[in-house]
Amino acid sequence: MTDDPEPSTRRVFVALAPPDDAKEELVRALRPTYDRYPRLRWNRVEDWHITLAFLGELPSTAVPLLQSVLAGAAPGQPALRLGLRGGGHFDDRTLWSGIAGDLDGLHRLAGDVRELVRSCGIEFRERPLNPHLTLARARRDDPLGVPGGAADLDGFVGRMWWTEKLHLVGSDFGRGPGPIRYRDIDAWPLRAARRG
């Protein structure tokens, strides 16, 4: 058996991840939606994340530099108090859950991360931060599921939690059938919050 060769490019982003119990709480709220709209293409729960900076396709040689810079910066960044709340959709095609809590801190963290990436000489398309957790995408022949799923989440208010780590994530978008799959390339603890 041989190892797969390292690809020359990788699709990467920097993100935060909700803890498992917060994700499980949202899964319980989504059970009727799963049943009502089975044709939606649901993201894997273990892959749910809040994107801070989407960097796109980068040369694999850029990844170690990113790892080094982010590893040095993460411990100086404060943990954030966040929660999952409500739902919405983009263009009737993408279903998401909203983010509540320290949104000012979330925007500051995203700005700091993007500045660090630029300091490495890495160019990426700057997109405004719209804090959300992508849950599912509609198939072209099933336009009703996404708005219906968003309506199902109207009253959802999840518990609050502290962010723990900054994640550098790689995706295998477009590489085979099934949902997009993500995996941590690396992750670093954020500065512990005072929980009192």
C-alpha positions, 0 to 999 in steps of 0.5 A, a space after each residue: 500500500 502506498 500513500 497518496 502523493 501530496 497534492 500541489 494545491 489545497 483548498 483551505 480556510 480558517 475557522 472556529 468549531 462549535 463543541 459537540 454538545 452544541 451541535 447535538 442540540 441543533 441536530 435535535 432541533 433539525 430532526 423534523 427538517 431532516 424528515 421533511 426535506 430528505 433531498 437536501 444535501 446535508 453537511 456532515 455534523 462533524 464538519 460544521 464550522 464558522 468560517 473566519 477566512 476562506 483562502 481558496 485553493 493555495 499551493 501546498 507549500 503555503 500551508 506550513 507558513 500558515 501553520 507557523 503564523 497561526 500557531 504563534 497568534 492563536 494563544 494571544 486571541 481571546 476565547 469568544 462566548 458564542 451560540 447558535 440561533 435561528 436559521 436562514 438561507 442564501 438564494 434558496 440554495 444554502 441553509 444555515 444557522 445563525 451565530 449569536 453572542 460576542 459578534 464584535 469579538 468574532 469580527 475582530 478575530 476574523 480581521 486579525 486572522 485575515 491580516 495574519 494571512 496577508 502578512 504571509 504574502 497569501 492573496 485571497 478574495 476578501 469577503 465580508 464576514 457573515 457569521 453562520 454555520 452552513 447546514 445543507 444545500 439544495 439540489 437544483 430540482 428541490 428548491 423548497 427545502 432550504 427556505 422551509 428548513 430556515 423557517 423550521 429554525 426560526 425559534 431555535 436558540 442554542 446554549 452559549 459556549 466558549 470557543 476553544 481552538 482556531 482551526 486551519 481546515 482543508 476540504 476535498 470539495 469536488 473530489 468524489 461523490 457525497 458531501 464536501 468533507 473537511 479535516 483539520 490540518 492543524 488547530 491551536 488553543 485560544 487564550 482561555 476565557 474567564 468563566 465566572 
